[in-house]
Amino acid sequence: MVLTDQRFDRSEQTVRETGFVALVQSLGFGDALRFLAQLSSGQGDYLEWQEHIFGDASVDEVYEQAREHWEARHD
């Protein structure tokens, strides 16, 4: 299929909006967002970011910090 000579009737904005509506109707809002998030490769180096944020903390230490933070915000 050659697309170089094809003319499109819809604008890019209309295609995005129509496509998103179709995704939401088919998957629901939450799953449509999850699907779109999977299409993005993201930016930066995840391992470098993880090291910067968590350092040598264990899973238990990270969990405890998260629990304390949540409790402080919801008291």
PQR file of N, CA, C, O and H, with PARSE charges and radii, in Angstrom:
ATOM      1  N   MET A   1       0.845  -1.172   0.000 -0.4000 1.5000
ATOM      2  CA  MET A   1       0.000   0.000   0.000 -0.0000 2.0000
ATOM      3  C   MET A   1       0.891   1.236   0.000  0.5500 1.7000
ATOM      4  O   MET A   1       1.775   1.367   0.847 -0.5500 1.4000
ATOM      5  N   VAL A   2       0.669   2.115  -0.920 -0.4000 1.5000
ATOM      6  CA  VAL A   2       1.431   3.350  -1.012 -0.0000 2.0000
ATOM      7  C   VAL A   2       0.567   4.488  -0.487  0.5500 1.7000
ATOM      8  O   VAL A   2      -0.536   4.716  -0.983 -0.5500 1.4000
ATOM      9  H   VAL A   2      -0.048   2.008  -1.608  0.4000 1.0000
ATOM     10  N   LEU A   3       1.066   5.196   0.511 -0.4000 1.5000
ATOM     11  CA  LEU A   3       0.304   6.279   1.106 -0.0000 2.0000
ATOM     12  C   LEU A   3       0.753   7.656   0.647  0.5500 1.7000
ATOM     13  O   LEU A   3       0.110   8.652   0.979 -0.5500 1.4000
ATOM     14  H   LEU A   3       1.962   5.011   0.914  0.4000 1.0000
ATOM     15  N   THR A   4       1.828   7.735  -0.101 -0.4000 1.5000
ATOM     16  CA  THR A   4       2.383   9.042  -0.439 -0.0000 2.0000
ATOM     17  C   THR A   4       1.459   9.862  -1.318  0.5500 1.7000
ATOM     18  O   THR A   4       1.474  11.090  -1.233 -0.5500 1.4000
ATOM     19  H   THR A   4       2.351   6.926  -0.371  0.4000 1.0000
ATOM     20  N   ASP A   5       0.664   9.232  -2.152 -0.4000 1.5000
ATOM     21  CA  ASP A   5      -0.232   9.964  -3.037 -0.0000 2.0000
ATOM     22  C   ASP A   5      -1.661  10.019  -2.498  0.5500 1.7000
ATOM     23  O   ASP A   5      -2.540  10.593  -3.140 -0.5500 1.4000
ATOM     24  H   ASP A   5       0.652   8.234  -2.221  0.4000 1.0000
ATOM     25  N   GLN A   6      -1.897   9.436  -1.340 -0.4000 1.5000
ATOM     26  CA  GLN A   6      -3.245   9.381  -0.791 -0.0000 2.0000
ATOM     27  C   GLN A   6      -3.609  10.710  -0.139  0.5500 1.7000
ATOM     28  O   GLN A   6      -2.780  11.336   0.522 -0.5500 1.4000
ATOM     29  H   GLN A   6      -1.182   8.970  -0.819  0.4000 1.0000
ATOM     30  N   ARG A   7      -4.844  11.131  -0.329 -0.4000 1.5000
ATOM     31  CA  ARG A   7      -5.341  12.342   0.313 -0.0000 2.0000
ATOM     32  C   ARG A   7      -6.256  11.915   1.450  0.5500 1.7000
ATOM     33  O   ARG A   7      -7.054  10.989   1.302 -0.5500 1.4000
ATOM     34  H   ARG A   7      -5.517  10.622  -0.866  0.4000 1.0000
ATOM     35  N   PHE A   8      -6.137  12.582   2.566 -0.4000 1.5000
ATOM     36  CA  PHE A   8      -6.918  12.239   3.737 -0.0000 2.0000
ATOM     37  C   PHE A   8      -8.017  13.275   3.948  0.5500 1.7000
ATOM     38  O   PHE A   8      -7.798  14.477   3.794 -0.5500 1.4000
ATOM     39  H   PHE A   8      -5.488  13.334   2.686  0.4000 1.0000
ATOM     40  N   ASP A   9      -9.198  12.786   4.302 -0.4000 1.5000
ATOM     41  CA  ASP A   9     -10.343  13.667   4.510 -0.0000 2.0000
ATOM     42  C   ASP A   9     -10.364  14.275   5.904  0.5500 1.7000
ATOM     43  O   ASP A   9     -10.928  15.352   6.098 -0.5500 1.4000
ATOM     44  H   ASP A   9      -9.376  11.810   4.427  0.4000 1.0000
ATOM     45  N   ARG A  10      -9.763  13.607   6.869 -0.4000 1.5000
ATOM     46  CA  ARG A  10      -9.796  14.071   8.259 -0.0000 2.0000
ATOM     47  C   ARG A  10      -8.461  14.707   8.640  0.5500 1.7000
ATOM     48  O   ARG A  10      -7.399  14.307   8.162 -0.5500 1.4000
ATOM     49  H   ARG A  10      -9.305  12.733   6.711  0.4000 1.0000
ATOM     50  N   SER A  11      -8.548  15.701   9.507 -0.4000 1.5000
ATOM     51  CA  SER A  11      -7.322  16.319  10.029 -0.0000 2.0000
ATOM     52  C   SER A  11      -6.672  15.385  11.040  0.5500 1.7000
ATOM     53  O   SER A  11      -7.295  14.432  11.507 -0.5500 1.4000
ATOM     54  H   SER A  11      -9.411  16.026   9.895  0.4000 1.0000
ATOM     55  N   GLU A  12      -5.423  15.664  11.373 -0.4000 1.5000
ATOM     56  CA  GLU A  12      -4.727  14.859  12.385 -0.0000 2.0000
ATOM     57  C   GLU A  12      -5.461  14.932  13.718  0.5500 1.7000
ATOM     58  O   GLU A  12      -5.603  13.921  14.406 -0.5500 1.4000
ATOM     59  H   GLU A  12      -4.917  16.439  10.994  0.4000 1.0000
ATOM     60  N   GLN A  13      -5.927  16.122  14.086 -0.4000 1.5000
ATOM     61  CA  GLN A  13      -6.659  16.303  15.344 -0.0000 2.0000
ATOM     62  C   GLN A  13      -7.929  15.455  15.353  0.5500 1.7000
ATOM     63  O   GLN A  13      -8.232  14.816  16.361 -0.5500 1.4000
ATOM     64  H   GLN A  13      -5.812  16.943  13.527  0.4000 1.0000
ATOM     65  N   THR A  14      -8.670  15.437  14.260 -0.4000 1.5000
ATOM     66  CA  THR A  14      -9.898  14.651  14.177 -0.0000 2.0000
ATOM     67  C   THR A  14      -9.600  13.165  14.289  0.5500 1.7000
ATOM     68  O   THR A  14     -10.338  12.429  14.945 -0.5500 1.4000
ATOM     69  H   THR A  14      -8.425  15.956  13.441  0.4000 1.0000
ATOM     70  N   VAL A  15      -8.528  12.721  13.654 -0.4000 1.5000
ATOM     71  CA  VAL A  15      -8.145  11.305  13.738 -0.0000 2.0000
ATOM     72  C   VAL A  15      -7.810  10.933  15.180  0.5500 1.7000
ATOM     73  O   VAL A  15      -8.227   9.878  15.658 -0.5500 1.4000
ATOM     74  H   VAL A  15      -7.929  13.318  13.121  0.4000 1.0000
ATOM     75  N   ARG A  16      -7.053  11.799  15.884 -0.4000 1.5000
ATOM     76  CA  ARG A  16      -6.713  11.523  17.287 -0.0000 2.0000
ATOM     77  C   ARG A  16      -7.963  11.460  18.153  0.5500 1.7000
ATOM     78  O   ARG A  16      -8.124  10.538  18.953 -0.5500 1.4000
ATOM     79  H   ARG A  16      -6.715  12.656  15.496  0.4000 1.0000
ATOM     80  N   GLU A  17      -8.845  12.436  17.993 -0.4000 1.5000
ATOM     81  CA  GLU A  17     -10.056  12.487  18.817 -0.0000 2.0000
ATOM     82  C   GLU A  17     -10.969  11.293  18.536  0.5500 1.7000
ATOM     83  O   GLU A  17     -11.479  10.669  19.467 -0.5500 1.4000
ATOM     84  H   GLU A  17      -8.715  13.185  17.343  0.4000 1.0000
ATOM     85  N   THR A  18     -11.173  10.979  17.274 -0.4000 1.5000
ATOM     86  CA  THR A  18     -12.029   9.848  16.900 -0.0000 2.0000
ATOM     87  C   THR A  18     -11.430   8.534  17.395  0.5500 1.7000
ATOM     88  O   THR A  18     -12.141   7.659  17.888 -0.5500 1.4000
ATOM     89  H   THR A  18     -10.759  11.486  16.518  0.4000 1.0000
ATOM     90  N   GLY A  19     -10.123   8.413  17.257 -0.4000 1.5000
ATOM     91  CA  GLY A  19      -9.448   7.204  17.738 -0.0000 2.0000
ATOM     92  C   GLY A  19      -9.562   7.043  19.237  0.5500 1.7000
ATOM     93  O   GLY A  19      -9.787   5.937  19.726 -0.5500 1.4000
ATOM     94  H   GLY A  19      -9.545   9.124  16.857  0.4000 1.0000
ATOM     95  N   PHE A  20      -9.409   8.139  19.979 -0.4000 1.5000
ATOM     96  CA  PHE A  20      -9.509   8.060  21.436 -0.0000 2.0000
ATOM     97  C   PHE A  20     -10.921   7.703  21.861  0.5500 1.7000
ATOM     98  O   PHE A  20     -11.109   6.898  22.774 -0.5500 1.4000
ATOM     99  H   PHE A  20      -9.226   9.038  19.581  0.4000 1.0000
ATOM    100  N   VAL A  21     -11.909   8.286  21.216 -0.4000 1.5000
ATOM    101  CA  VAL A  21     -13.303   7.952  21.531 -0.0000 2.0000
ATOM    102  C   VAL A  21     -13.555   6.469  21.272  0.5500 1.7000
ATOM    103  O   VAL A  21     -14.209   5.802  22.073 -0.5500 1.4000
ATOM    104  H   VAL A  21     -11.756   8.940  20.474  0.4000 1.0000
ATOM    105  N   ALA A  22     -13.039   5.952  20.158 -0.4000 1.5000
ATOM    106  CA  ALA A  22     -13.209   4.529  19.844 -0.0000 2.0000
ATOM    107  C   ALA A  22     -12.547   3.656  20.910  0.5500 1.7000
ATOM    108  O   ALA A  22     -13.115   2.642  21.318 -0.5500 1.4000
ATOM    109  H   ALA A  22     -12.507   6.494  19.507  0.4000 1.0000
ATOM    110  N   LEU A  23     -11.342   4.043  21.367 -0.4000 1.5000
ATOM    111  CA  LEU A  23     -10.666   3.294  22.424 -0.0000 2.0000
ATOM    112  C   LEU A  23     -11.481   3.301  23.713  0.5500 1.7000
ATOM    113  O   LEU A  23     -11.646   2.261  24.350 -0.5500 1.4000
ATOM    114  H   LEU A  23     -10.881   4.866  21.035  0.4000 1.0000
ATOM    115  N   VAL A  24     -11.989   4.463  24.099 -0.4000 1.5000
ATOM    116  CA  VAL A  24     -12.766   4.571  25.337 -0.0000 2.0000
ATOM    117  C   VAL A  24     -14.044   3.751  25.234  0.5500 1.7000
ATOM    118  O   VAL A  24     -14.421   3.073  26.190 -0.5500 1.4000
ATOM    119  H   VAL A  24     -11.855   5.309  23.581  0.4000 1.0000
ATOM    120  N   GLN A  25     -14.707   3.802  24.102 -0.4000 1.5000
ATOM    121  CA  GLN A  25     -15.932   3.019  23.927 -0.0000 2.0000
ATOM    122  C   GLN A  25     -15.653   1.527  23.975  0.5500 1.7000
ATOM    123  O   GLN A  25     -16.468   0.756  24.483 -0.5500 1.4000
ATOM    124  H   GLN A  25     -14.401   4.353  23.325  0.4000 1.0000
ATOM    125  N   SER A  26     -14.519   1.121  23.454 -0.4000 1.5000
ATOM    126  CA  SER A  26     -14.183  -0.301  23.405 -0.0000 2.0000
ATOM    127  C   SER A  26     -13.599  -0.815  24.716  0.5500 1.7000
ATOM    128  O   SER A  26     -13.949  -1.902  25.174 -0.5500 1.4000
ATOM    129  H   SER A  26     -13.857   1.747  23.041  0.4000 1.0000
ATOM    130  N   LEU A  27     -12.701  -0.023  25.322 -0.4000 1.5000
ATOM    131  CA  LEU A  27     -11.951  -0.490  26.485 -0.0000 2.0000
ATOM    132  C   LEU A  27     -12.391   0.123  27.802  0.5500 1.7000
ATOM    133  O   LEU A  27     -12.097  -0.427  28.864 -0.5500 1.4000
ATOM    134  H   LEU A  27     -12.416   0.860  24.950  0.4000 1.0000
ATOM    135  N   GLY A  28     -13.085   1.241  27.757 -0.4000 1.5000
ATOM    136  CA  GLY A  28     -13.346   2.016  28.960 -0.0000 2.0000
ATOM    137  C   GLY A  28     -12.214   3.010  29.136  0.5500 1.7000
ATOM    138  O   GLY A  28     -11.130   2.835  28.579 -0.5500 1.4000
ATOM    139  H   GLY A  28     -13.324   1.687  26.895  0.4000 1.0000
ATOM    140  N   PHE A  29     -12.471   4.068  29.923 -0.4000 1.5000
ATOM    141  CA  PHE A  29     -11.504   5.160  30.038 -0.0000 2.0000
ATOM    142  C   PHE A  29     -10.166   4.690  30.624  0.5500 1.7000
ATOM    143  O   PHE A  29      -9.104   4.985  30.074 -0.5500 1.4000
ATOM    144  H   PHE A  29     -13.352   4.210  30.376  0.4000 1.0000
ATOM    145  N   GLY A  30     -10.224   3.967  31.727 -0.4000 1.5000
ATOM    146  CA  GLY A  30      -8.986   3.546  32.395 -0.0000 2.0000
ATOM    147  C   GLY A  30      -8.124   2.659  31.520  0.5500 1.7000
ATOM    148  O   GLY A  30      -6.919   2.882  31.409 -0.5500 1.4000
ATOM    149  H   GLY A  30     -11.086   3.728  32.174  0.4000 1.0000
ATOM    150  N   ASP A  31      -8.723   1.655  30.897 -0.4000 1.5000
ATOM    151  CA  ASP A  31      -7.943   0.749  30.049 -0.0000 2.0000
ATOM    152  C   ASP A  31      -7.464   1.442  28.773  0.5500 1.7000
ATOM    153  O   ASP A  31      -6.408   1.096  28.243 -0.5500 1.4000
ATOM    154  H   ASP A  31      -9.702   1.473  30.987  0.4000 1.0000
ATOM    155  N   ALA A  32      -8.231   2.418  28.273 -0.4000 1.5000
ATOM    156  CA  ALA A  32      -7.771   3.184  27.111 -0.0000 2.0000
ATOM    157  C   ALA A  32      -6.498   3.943  27.460  0.5500 1.7000
ATOM    158  O   ALA A  32      -5.556   3.982  26.668 -0.5500 1.4000
ATOM    159  H   ALA A  32      -9.089   2.698  28.704  0.4000 1.0000
ATOM    160  N   LEU A  33      -6.472   4.552  28.659 -0.4000 1.5000
ATOM    161  CA  LEU A  33      -5.258   5.256  29.099 -0.0000 2.0000
ATOM    162  C   LEU A  33      -4.098   4.287  29.283  0.5500 1.7000
ATOM    163  O   LEU A  33      -2.964   4.595  28.916 -0.5500 1.4000
ATOM    164  H   LEU A  33      -7.237   4.520  29.302  0.4000 1.0000
ATOM    165  N   ARG A  34      -4.379   3.113  29.852 -0.4000 1.5000
ATOM    166  CA  ARG A  34      -3.315   2.106  30.011 -0.0000 2.0000
ATOM    167  C   ARG A  34      -2.755   1.698  28.659  0.5500 1.7000
ATOM    168  O   ARG A  34      -1.542   1.548  28.507 -0.5500 1.4000
ATOM    169  H   ARG A  34      -5.300   2.863  30.151  0.4000 1.0000
ATOM    170  N   PHE A  35      -3.629   1.519  27.674 -0.4000 1.5000
ATOM    171  CA  PHE A  35      -3.189   1.148  26.328 -0.0000 2.0000
ATOM    172  C   PHE A  35      -2.293   2.238  25.734  0.5500 1.7000
ATOM    173  O   PHE A  35      -1.228   1.947  25.190 -0.5500 1.4000
ATOM    174  H   PHE A  35      -4.614   1.641  27.797  0.4000 1.0000
ATOM    175  N   LEU A  36      -2.729   3.480  25.840 -0.4000 1.5000
ATOM    176  CA  LEU A  36      -1.940   4.578  25.275 -0.0000 2.0000
ATOM    177  C   LEU A  36      -0.592   4.722  25.972  0.5500 1.7000
ATOM    178  O   LEU A  36       0.403   5.056  25.328 -0.5500 1.4000
ATOM    179  H   LEU A  36      -3.595   3.717  26.282  0.4000 1.0000
ATOM    180  N   ALA A  37      -0.546   4.476  27.267 -0.4000 1.5000
ATOM    181  CA  ALA A  37       0.714   4.567  28.007 -0.0000 2.0000
ATOM    182  C   ALA A  37       1.716   3.533  27.504  0.5500 1.7000
ATOM    183  O   ALA A  37       2.923   3.772  27.532 -0.5500 1.4000
ATOM    184  H   ALA A  37      -1.354   4.205  27.790  0.4000 1.0000
ATOM    185  N   GLN A  38       1.224   2.394  27.049 -0.4000 1.5000
ATOM    186  CA  GLN A  38       2.120   1.349  26.549 -0.0000 2.0000
ATOM    187  C   GLN A  38       2.764   1.730  25.226  0.5500 1.7000
ATOM    188  O   GLN A  38       3.794   1.168  24.854 -0.5500 1.4000
ATOM    189  H   GLN A  38       0.244   2.199  27.027  0.4000 1.0000
ATOM    190  N   LEU A  39       2.172   2.677  24.511 -0.4000 1.5000
ATOM    191  CA  LEU A  39       2.717   3.092  23.220 -0.0000 2.0000
ATOM    192  C   LEU A  39       3.900   4.035  23.363  0.5500 1.7000
ATOM    193  O   LEU A  39       4.685   4.195  22.428 -0.5500 1.4000
ATOM    194  H   LEU A  39       1.335   3.134  24.813  0.4000 1.0000
ATOM    195  N   SER A  40       4.034   4.660  24.527 -0.4000 1.5000
ATOM    196  CA  SER A  40       5.118   5.599  24.762 -0.0000 2.0000
ATOM    197  C   SER A  40       6.346   4.865  25.290  0.5500 1.7000
ATOM    198  O   SER A  40       6.260   4.063  26.219 -0.5500 1.4000
ATOM    199  H   SER A  40       3.397   4.530  25.287  0.4000 1.0000
ATOM    200  N   SER A  41       7.474   5.154  24.685 -0.4000 1.5000
ATOM    201  CA  SER A  41       8.710   4.504  25.148 -0.0000 2.0000
ATOM    202  C   SER A  41       9.313   5.220  26.350  0.5500 1.7000
ATOM    203  O   SER A  41      10.275   4.736  26.948 -0.5500 1.4000
ATOM    204  H   SER A  41       7.544   5.806  23.930  0.4000 1.0000
ATOM    205  N   GLY A  42       8.752   6.365  26.701 -0.4000 1.5000
ATOM    206  CA  GLY A  42       9.267   7.100  27.848 -0.0000 2.0000
ATOM    207  C   GLY A  42      10.548   7.845  27.511  0.5500 1.7000
ATOM    208  O   GLY A  42      10.993   7.856  26.363 -0.5500 1.4000
ATOM    209  H   GLY A  42       7.971   6.758  26.216  0.4000 1.0000
ATOM    210  N   GLN A  43      11.127   8.457  28.511 -0.4000 1.5000
ATOM    211  CA  GLN A  43      12.350   9.220  28.312 -0.0000 2.0000
ATOM    212  C   GLN A  43      13.343   8.896  29.415  0.5500 1.7000
ATOM    213  O   GLN A  43      12.962   8.514  30.521 -0.5500 1.4000
ATOM    214  H   GLN A  43      10.766   8.448  29.444  0.4000 1.0000
ATOM    215  N   GLY A  44      14.589   9.049  29.103 -0.4000 1.5000
ATOM    216  CA  GLY A  44      15.622   8.886  30.112 -0.0000 2.0000
ATOM    217  C   GLY A  44      15.986   7.439  30.377  0.5500 1.7000
ATOM    218  O   GLY A  44      15.501   6.524  29.712 -0.5500 1.4000
ATOM    219  H   GLY A  44      14.898   9.359  28.204  0.4000 1.0000
ATOM    220  N   ASP A  45      16.834   7.257  31.343 -0.4000 1.5000
ATOM    221  CA  ASP A  45      17.343   5.947  31.727 -0.0000 2.0000
ATOM    222  C   ASP A  45      16.665   5.525  33.024  0.5500 1.7000
ATOM    223  O   ASP A  45      16.951   6.079  34.086 -0.5500 1.4000
ATOM    224  H   ASP A  45      17.228   8.001  31.883  0.4000 1.0000
ATOM    225  N   TYR A  46      15.766   4.547  32.940 -0.4000 1.5000
ATOM    226  CA  TYR A  46      15.003   4.121  34.105 -0.0000 2.0000
ATOM    227  C   TYR A  46      15.924   3.630  35.219  0.5500 1.7000
ATOM    228  O   TYR A  46      15.687   3.942  36.386 -0.5500 1.4000
ATOM    229  H   TYR A  46      15.534   4.098  32.078  0.4000 1.0000
ATOM    230  N   LEU A  47      16.949   2.885  34.895 -0.4000 1.5000
ATOM    231  CA  LEU A  47      17.830   2.344  35.924 -0.0000 2.0000
ATOM    232  C   LEU A  47      18.585   3.461  36.650  0.5500 1.7000
ATOM    233  O   LEU A  47      18.797   3.387  37.860 -0.5500 1.4000
ATOM    234  H   LEU A  47      17.142   2.632  33.947  0.4000 1.0000
ATOM    235  N   GLU A  48      18.985   4.483  35.915 -0.4000 1.5000
ATOM    236  CA  GLU A  48      19.648   5.626  36.546 -0.0000 2.0000
ATOM    237  C   GLU A  48      18.670   6.356  37.477  0.5500 1.7000
ATOM    238  O   GLU A  48      19.029   6.739  38.590 -0.5500 1.4000
ATOM    239  H   GLU A  48      18.813   4.543  34.931  0.4000 1.0000
ATOM    240  N   TRP A  49      17.432   6.541  37.006 -0.4000 1.5000
ATOM    241  CA  TRP A  49      16.395   7.189  37.811 -0.0000 2.0000
ATOM    242  C   TRP A  49      16.116   6.368  39.069  0.5500 1.7000
ATOM    243  O   TRP A  49      16.009   6.923  40.163 -0.5500 1.4000
ATOM    244  H   TRP A  49      17.140   6.230  36.101  0.4000 1.0000
ATOM    245  N   GLN A  50      15.999   5.058  38.915 -0.4000 1.5000
ATOM    246  CA  GLN A  50      15.731   4.166  40.046 -0.0000 2.0000
ATOM    247  C   GLN A  50      16.853   4.259  41.082  0.5500 1.7000
ATOM    248  O   GLN A  50      16.585   4.313  42.282 -0.5500 1.4000
ATOM    249  H   GLN A  50      16.086   4.608  38.026  0.4000 1.0000
ATOM    250  N   GLU A  51      18.084   4.278  40.633 -0.4000 1.5000
ATOM    251  CA  GLU A  51      19.225   4.390  41.547 -0.0000 2.0000
ATOM    252  C   GLU A  51      19.202   5.728  42.275  0.5500 1.7000
ATOM    253  O   GLU A  51      19.481   5.797  43.472 -0.5500 1.4000
ATOM    254  H   GLU A  51      18.302   4.234  39.658  0.4000 1.0000
ATOM    255  N   HIS A  52      18.868   6.793  41.544 -0.4000 1.5000
ATOM    256  CA  HIS A  52      18.811   8.129  42.139 -0.0000 2.0000
ATOM    257  C   HIS A  52      17.711   8.208  43.204  0.5500 1.7000
ATOM    258  O   HIS A  52      17.922   8.796  44.265 -0.5500 1.4000
ATOM    259  H   HIS A  52      18.642   6.737  40.571  0.4000 1.0000
ATOM    260  N   ILE A  53      16.563   7.632  42.935 -0.4000 1.5000
ATOM    261  CA  ILE A  53      15.414   7.718  43.845 -0.0000 2.0000
ATOM    262  C   ILE A  53      15.558   6.769  45.031  0.5500 1.7000
ATOM    263  O   ILE A  53      15.362   7.175  46.177 -0.5500 1.4000
ATOM    264  H   ILE A  53      16.392   7.154  42.074  0.4000 1.0000
ATOM    265  N   PHE A  54      15.900   5.506  44.767 -0.4000 1.5000
ATOM    266  CA  PHE A  54      15.873   4.487  45.812 -0.0000 2.0000
ATOM    267  C   PHE A  54      17.227   4.114  46.373  0.5500 1.7000
ATOM    268  O   PHE A  54      17.311   3.585  47.481 -0.5500 1.4000
ATOM    269  H   PHE A  54      16.059   5.176  43.836  0.4000 1.0000
ATOM    270  N   GLY A  55      18.289   4.379  45.633 -0.4000 1.5000
ATOM    271  CA  GLY A  55      19.623   4.037  46.114 -0.0000 2.0000
ATOM    272  C   GLY A  55      19.724   2.557  46.463  0.5500 1.7000
ATOM    273  O   GLY A  55      19.332   1.700  45.671 -0.5500 1.4000
ATOM    274  H   GLY A  55      18.221   4.809  44.732  0.4000 1.0000
ATOM    275  N   ASP A  56      20.247   2.263  47.638 -0.4000 1.5000
ATOM    276  CA  ASP A  56      20.417   0.872  48.074 -0.0000 2.0000
ATOM    277  C   ASP A  56      19.286   0.407  48.979  0.5500 1.7000
ATOM    278  O   ASP A  56      19.417  -0.627  49.635 -0.5500 1.4000
ATOM    279  H   ASP A  56      20.566   2.959  48.280  0.4000 1.0000
ATOM    280  N   ALA A  57      18.183   1.137  49.032 -0.4000 1.5000
ATOM    281  CA  ALA A  57      17.063   0.778  49.919 -0.0000 2.0000
ATOM    282  C   ALA A  57      16.459  -0.556  49.494  0.5500 1.7000
ATOM    283  O   ALA A  57      16.327  -0.847  48.306 -0.5500 1.4000
ATOM    284  H   ALA A  57      18.076   1.977  48.499  0.4000 1.0000
ATOM    285  N   SER A  58      16.101  -1.345  50.476 -0.4000 1.5000
ATOM    286  CA  SER A  58      15.436  -2.618  50.197 -0.0000 2.0000
ATOM    287  C   SER A  58      13.960  -2.361  49.895  0.5500 1.7000
ATOM    288  O   SER A  58      13.458  -1.258  50.114 -0.5500 1.4000
ATOM    289  H   SER A  58      16.208  -1.108  51.441  0.4000 1.0000
ATOM    290  N   VAL A  59      13.282  -3.367  49.399 -0.4000 1.5000
ATOM    291  CA  VAL A  59      11.847  -3.263  49.142 -0.0000 2.0000
ATOM    292  C   VAL A  59      11.110  -2.952  50.435  0.5500 1.7000
ATOM    293  O   VAL A  59      10.189  -2.135  50.447 -0.5500 1.4000
ATOM    294  H   VAL A  59      13.690  -4.262  49.221  0.4000 1.0000
ATOM    295  N   ASP A  60      11.507  -3.592  51.511 -0.4000 1.5000
ATOM    296  CA  ASP A  60      10.865  -3.344  52.805 -0.0000 2.0000
ATOM    297  C   ASP A  60      11.045  -1.894  53.254  0.5500 1.7000
ATOM    298  O   ASP A  60      10.117  -1.294  53.795 -0.5500 1.4000
ATOM    299  H   ASP A  60      12.256  -4.255  51.502  0.4000 1.0000
ATOM    300  N   GLU A  61      12.233  -1.329  53.032 -0.4000 1.5000
ATOM    301  CA  GLU A  61      12.489   0.059  53.406 -0.0000 2.0000
ATOM    302  C   GLU A  61      11.649   1.020  52.564  0.5500 1.7000
ATOM    303  O   GLU A  61      11.097   1.989  53.085 -0.5500 1.4000
ATOM    304  H   GLU A  61      12.988  -1.817  52.593  0.4000 1.0000
ATOM    305  N   VAL A  62      11.557   0.751  51.279 -0.4000 1.5000
ATOM    306  CA  VAL A  62      10.743   1.591  50.398 -0.0000 2.0000
ATOM    307  C   VAL A  62       9.282   1.498  50.814  0.5500 1.7000
ATOM    308  O   VAL A  62       8.585   2.511  50.878 -0.5500 1.4000
ATOM    309  H   VAL A  62      12.006  -0.036  50.856  0.4000 1.0000
ATOM    310  N   TYR A  63       8.816   0.283  51.098 -0.4000 1.5000
ATOM    311  CA  TYR A  63       7.432   0.095  51.542 -0.0000 2.0000
ATOM    312  C   TYR A  63       7.166   0.879  52.827  0.5500 1.7000
ATOM    313  O   TYR A  63       6.140   1.551  52.939 -0.5500 1.4000
ATOM    314  H   TYR A  63       9.382  -0.540  51.046  0.4000 1.0000
ATOM    315  N   GLU A  64       8.060   0.802  53.773 -0.4000 1.5000
ATOM    316  CA  GLU A  64       7.879   1.483  55.053 -0.0000 2.0000
ATOM    317  C   GLU A  64       7.825   3.007  54.855  0.5500 1.7000
ATOM    318  O   GLU A  64       6.999   3.684  55.467 -0.5500 1.4000
ATOM    319  H   GLU A  64       8.893   0.257  53.682  0.4000 1.0000
ATOM    320  N   GLN A  65       8.690   3.531  54.013 -0.4000 1.5000
ATOM    321  CA  GLN A  65       8.666   4.964  53.722 -0.0000 2.0000
ATOM    322  C   GLN A  65       7.353   5.361  53.060  0.5500 1.7000
ATOM    323  O   GLN A  65       6.776   6.394  53.399 -0.5500 1.4000
ATOM    324  H   GLN A  65       9.361   2.980  53.515  0.4000 1.0000
ATOM    325  N   ALA A  66       6.883   4.560  52.131 -0.4000 1.5000
ATOM    326  CA  ALA A  66       5.617   4.845  51.450 -0.0000 2.0000
ATOM    327  C   ALA A  66       4.453   4.788  52.434  0.5500 1.7000
ATOM    328  O   ALA A  66       3.563   5.637  52.391 -0.5500 1.4000
ATOM    329  H   ALA A  66       7.351   3.720  51.856  0.4000 1.0000
ATOM    330  N   ARG A  67       4.456   3.799  53.314 -0.4000 1.5000
ATOM    331  CA  ARG A  67       3.393   3.662  54.318 -0.0000 2.0000
ATOM    332  C   ARG A  67       3.373   4.871  55.244  0.5500 1.7000
ATOM    333  O   ARG A  67       2.310   5.428  55.518 -0.5500 1.4000
ATOM    334  H   ARG A  67       5.179   3.109  53.349  0.4000 1.0000
ATOM    335  N   GLU A  68       4.538   5.276  55.723 -0.4000 1.5000
ATOM    336  CA  GLU A  68       4.624   6.433  56.615 -0.0000 2.0000
ATOM    337  C   GLU A  68       4.151   7.704  55.908  0.5500 1.7000
ATOM    338  O   GLU A  68       3.437   8.519  56.492 -0.5500 1.4000
ATOM    339  H   GLU A  68       5.401   4.824  55.501  0.4000 1.0000
ATOM    340  N   HIS A  69       4.545   7.859  54.677 -0.4000 1.5000
ATOM    341  CA  HIS A  69       4.123   9.029  53.906 -0.0000 2.0000
ATOM    342  C   HIS A  69       2.605   9.038  53.744  0.5500 1.7000
ATOM    343  O   HIS A  69       1.965  10.071  53.941 -0.5500 1.4000
ATOM    344  H   HIS A  69       5.125   7.197  54.202  0.4000 1.0000
ATOM    345  N   TRP A  70       2.025   7.890  53.384 -0.4000 1.5000
ATOM    346  CA  TRP A  70       0.583   7.801  53.187 -0.0000 2.0000
ATOM    347  C   TRP A  70      -0.154   8.103  54.486  0.5500 1.7000
ATOM    348  O   TRP A  70      -1.138   8.844  54.490 -0.5500 1.4000
ATOM    349  H   TRP A  70       2.545   7.051  53.223  0.4000 1.0000
ATOM    350  N   GLU A  71       0.319   7.534  55.577 -0.4000 1.5000
ATOM    351  CA  GLU A  71      -0.351   7.744  56.865 -0.0000 2.0000
ATOM    352  C   GLU A  71      -0.274   9.221  57.285  0.5500 1.7000
ATOM    353  O   GLU A  71      -1.239   9.759  57.829 -0.5500 1.4000
ATOM    354  H   GLU A  71       1.117   6.933  55.574  0.4000 1.0000
ATOM    355  N   ALA A  72       0.853   9.868  57.039 -0.4000 1.5000
ATOM    356  CA  ALA A  72       1.014  11.276  57.394 -0.0000 2.0000
ATOM    357  C   ALA A  72       0.041  12.159  56.595  0.5500 1.7000
ATOM    358  O   ALA A  72      -0.445  13.169  57.104 -0.5500 1.4000
ATOM    359  H   ALA A  72       1.637   9.432  56.597  0.4000 1.0000
ATOM    360  N   ARG A  73      -0.231  11.782  55.378 -0.4000 1.5000
ATOM    361  CA  ARG A  73      -1.139  12.575  54.535 -0.0000 2.0000
ATOM    362  C   ARG A  73      -2.603  12.301  54.841  0.5500 1.7000
ATOM    363  O   ARG A  73      -3.462  13.128  54.536 -0.5500 1.4000
ATOM    364  H   ARG A  73       0.164  10.961  54.964  0.4000 1.0000
ATOM    365  N   HIS A  74      -2.902  11.149  55.441 -0.4000 1.5000
ATOM    366  CA  HIS A  74      -4.305  10.762  55.637 -0.0000 2.0000
ATOM    367  C   HIS A  74      -4.716  10.720  57.103  0.5500 1.7000
ATOM    368  O   HIS A  74      -5.718  10.091  57.443 -0.5500 1.4000
ATOM    369  H   HIS A  74      -2.204  10.477  55.689  0.4000 1.0000
ATOM    370  N   ASP A  75      -3.974  11.367  57.958 -0.4000 1.5000
ATOM    371  CA  ASP A  75      -4.350  11.431  59.392 -0.0000 2.0000
ATOM    372  C   ASP A  75      -5.228  12.617  59.664  0.5500 1.7000
ATOM    373  O   ASP A  75      -5.640  12.832  60.805 -0.5500 1.4000
ATOM    374  H   ASP A  75      -3.160  11.878  57.682  0.4000 1.0000
TER
END
